[in-house]
Amino acid sequence: MSPQRRRDDVIKRLEAVLQRVLADIVAGRNAKLSFEEHHSYKSIEFDFVTKCHRPVAEPSLTTLALRSNKTLKSFVVMLRIMEVVHELLLSNKHATKRDIYYMDVTLFEKQAIVDRAIENIASMLHVPRTALHVVGTEKSLVAGHVNWKEKGDTIDCMHYLHTGKGVPDLAARRFVRMLKDTLPSLVVLALCDYDPWGLQILCTYAFGSLRMTYDAESLATPELLWLGVHDEDLKKWELPAACFANLTDVDKRKGETMLSMPALQAKPTWRNQLKSMLAGGKKIEMQALSSISISFLCDTFLPDKMAKAQWL
C-alpha cells in the first residue's frame, strides 16, 4: 500500500470513529470509545509462525464513556488527541508526542497521559503508531559501516553499533527489524545486563512490547540472539564480588512476572537463564565488569564469547 493510500485509510478509520461519537452525542446517547489494552501477559500469546507476541483471540476491551465521572477525563483526552492526529494526517505533517503534550498542557497534565492515549488510539484503529504521524523524540544512536537510502537521502555510518539507550523506542525497534529484513543473513546480537530488566529489553526487541502487541510483527526481531553474561559465565570467569549486586525485591517481582511471558515459554534457554538468575539472587550490569579491568568487556569477554559463538 502506498503512503498516500495508507494515510487515506487511517483518515477514513479515524473519521468513522469521530462521526459515530458525534452521532451518539447528538442523539443523546452515551458516547463511548473502546480499544484493546494489554496490562498483563494473560492478554497476549506467542505466535509460532511470526515468532512474536500477539493479542489473544478474544482480548478484553477498555471502554471510556462520556457520561462517566471515572472515564470522562480520559475520554476527552482521547478526543482531543484524535483531533490533533486528524489535522496531522490531512496536512501530511508529523509531530512528536512531546509536541502534542504542549498543545494542551492544562488538559493533558502529564506526558505519560498523552503517550498512553496515543497508543490506545493506534490500538483502537488497528494501525501502528507511526501511521498516526506521531513520532517519538530522538533517543537511539547508530554508528557503523552501514549506508542506507531513505526518501532520497543517503545516511552513512561507520562501524554499525546500535543502542536504544535502555528500553527501546519504536524507531529503535523498527530500525533493527528493517536491517534484518534488508540483510537476511545478518546476525543480530544483543548485549544487555544480567538482570530481569536487561532481559525485558532483550524480549522487547525480540518479541515486541506488551502494550504494543498489536504492532509486534513490524517491530520485533525474533531472530535476535542474546550476547552477554549468562549463568555459565559466572563460574567460567570467576567474576569477583565487585561485579555482583543483590537482586532487589522489585527485581525479583519483575523476574517472577516475566516467567509467565508467553514468548519465554517458547524460548526455554532464555527462561532457564532467568530462573537461574532468580535462584542465585544476583545481578550484573555490563559496566560492573570494568571492576576487573577497564577494557575487560571489549578486549577479553566479548571477543571470547563471539569467537566461540556463545550466544543464546
Secondary structure, DSSP 8 states (H G I E B T S, - for coil): --HHHHHHHHHHHHHHHHHHHHHHHHTT---EEEEE---SGGGEEEETTTTEEEE-SS--EEEEETT-TTTHHHHHHHHHHHHHHHHHHHHT--EEHHHHHHHSHHHH-SHHHHHHHHHHHHHHHTS-GGGGTEE--S--EEEEEEEEEETTEEEEEEEEEEE-SSS--HHHHHHHHHHHHH-TT---EEEE-BSHHHHHHHHHHHH--STTGGGHHHH--TT-EEEE--HHHHHHTT--GGG-EE--HHHHHHHHHHTT-HHHHS-HHHHHHHHHHHHHTEEB-GGGGGGT-TTIIIIIIHHHHHHTT---
